[in-house]
């Protein structure tokens, strides 16, 4: 197998596997936020603020995977 093909395969695997966790996490996080607001509508502001903070932290993991994939493509 050529080195260029291995590099691209590694980048694809890094991004693909690195996006599974955040994808599942975002789904569970959204489900929890909708459940919480439906059970306690008057706490919507607090729940939404915490939801956005957790959303940003979860999305950061996917962005790190993207950075690793880009580094593998252009630097390795």
ABEGO torsion letter per residue (X at the ends): XBAAAAAAAAAAAAAAAAAAAAAAAAAAAAAAAAAAAAABAAAAAAAAAAAAAAAAAAAAAAAAAAAAAAAAAAAX
